[in-house]
C-alpha cells in the first residue's frame, strides 16, 4: 500500500484484493477473441477499427509517463479504471515515480507481485533496478537483479559488476568483455570503470583503452567522463578531441599521458585526413614505445579503412597482431585485408579477435576462406561445416563452399485445433494484438516476444500460424525465424500481394525474388510501416523519391498520401529498384545498397575497389553498418525466395556476382 504521503494522490491505484479480482475479471471479459480480432483487422494487417475515447486517454497516459509527468499520469489513469489492459495503466501510473525512487518500495513490490511473470512487470523491474543502481542501494539491487528475466540492459550489467566488486569480487575480465560498446554506456558503466580503476582491478591501459574506444566511436562525452581516472585532466583530453591538429603539431612529447593524448588526436585528424595523420605519426614514432606505435597506427588505419582508402592496408600492416583493439578496429583490419586480397592478414586478423567476436559466422566464414586459400583445406572444411546449417548469409555461403546449393522446401503442414487453442487463449498474444490495433508496435512486439521465450520449435511454428491468421506478418516471420530444427520457409518468407507484384516485376523485367527480399527487410510486410525518416509502406518509399519516380513514369495526380496504398507503393518501389539496378550495371548487391543508402554512395564505394572483388567482399566492406547488414539480408532473403518460387536449388554467390570500379577491365595475362 502507499504511505501517507501518496495515499491521496494514488488512492485508486492499489486498493484491497477484491478490487484486484474485479480488475482481472473486467480485463478477461474485455479482451477480444481471436475471431473478433481477425474480423477487425484488414487483409494487410492494418487496423480497421478506430480508437475509442479510452484508447485516446491511454495513449495520453503513455505520453505523460514517458515525460515523467506524475500528476498528469495519475489524472489520466484515474479515468481508466476499467480499461482492458490494467497492467499497462498501472505501469504508466507508477513509472514516473520510479525515477529517483520517489515511489515507496511497497508500491513497486505490490505491482511486481500483482503482475508477476508478465512482460510489463519485467520492464518495471528494469526501470527500478536502474534507479537502485544509480542510488547505490546494493542490497535491494542484488535481491531484484536475479529476477530480471530479459537481462538485456548493459547498464544493469555494469551495476551488477559494481555491486560484486564492492564486495571484493574480481570482475575485471567480465568488465572487459562487457565494455565494448560506448554508445550503451551510462552512469553505471563509466562508474564501473572508475571504481575498477580506483581499486586496482583496471590498469591505466584499461582506462585509456576505454577512452580511445569511446572517442573512436564518436562518443567524446563518454570519454571525458573517464578523465578523473587517468593522469591527464579534462582540458587536455578535450584539446586532443577538439583541437587535435594542435596536439599533433606538438608531437608526442614525453610521458605516458602525452603519448595517449597524441594517439587520440591522431584518430581525430585521420577522420578527415589520414595522410596527414600518418605523416605526423611517422615523424614522431621514435618517441613512442613499440606498443604505443601499434595502437597509434591502428587509429590511423581504422579511419582510413572506413573511408575505403587503398593505403589503409599499409597502415594495418604496421599494427602488431597482439595489439588490443576496439571491436570495430579488429573487424576493419580484416575487411581491409579482404579488399586487398591479403589472405594471410585475413587469417591472422581473425585469429587476433576476442573469442566472442571470432565466433561470429562472418569471421568463421572468412577465416575458413583464408585457410582454404592458404592450402589448409581440411581445416577450412571443418569451419564451413560448423556454420553451414545456419540460415543466414554466411551459413548459405559456407554451404556453397561445401559444394551444395541453397534450398527452401515448401511446407503445407496443418496445425490442429488442440495446437492452436493455447495460442488463441494466450493473454500476452491478445495484448499484443490489442496494441497492434492501436499501432503501438513496440509494446505489441514486447508482449508477443515475451510469450515465445520457452516455446519449442513446434509451438513457435504454431504461434507463427496464429500471427498469420491475424494478419500480423512481421510477427509470423520473426517467430518462425526462431526455430532451430523444424523450419517452415513459407512462414519465414511469405509473399503477399503476389498478383500486384507479378504484374509489376514482369513489366519491368525485375527478379521478383529480389523484390520480395527487399520488402522482407524493409517493412516485414507491415503495410502501415513508417520509418523515423519518413519512408512509408511495404517498400519504405521516401516521399521525395516517390514524387520523383511518379514524375518519371508519368503517374499523374500523385499525392504523398498514396504512398501507403499497396498498389502504388509497389509500383513506385519496383520502378525505383529497376532504375537503380540499371544505373549500377545490373548488380543486385550494388542496387540493394543504393536502395538503402542512396545511389551515390555505392557508386563511390565501388570506385575505391582495387579491381574486381567478390560480391560478398564488397558487401562485407560497406562502411555503413546498417547498409552492410541490409545488403547481406536482402540477398540472403532473395536466394530463399528464388528457391521457393523456382522449386530448385539456388546460388547466393551467383546472385552476389562480382563488383568492380565502373568501366574496370581486367588486364590481360602476359
Helices and strands as residue ranges (DSSP letters): H 4-7, H 17-30, H 34-40, H 53-66, H 70-77, H 86-98, G 99-101, H 105-114, H 119-135, H 138-145, H 154-166, H 172-178, G 182-184, H 187-198, H 204-216, H 220-224, G 227-229, H 234-242, H 244-250, H 256-272, H 274-284, G 285-287, H 290-306, H 312-316, H 327-340, H 343-351, H 355-358, H 361-373, H 377-387, H 393-401, H 417-424, H 427-437, H 441-452, H 457-469, H 473-480, H 489-492, H 498-508, H 512-522, H 543-553, G 560-562, H 566-583, H 588-597, H 599-607, E 613-614, H 615-620, H 625-646, H 652-656, E 658-659
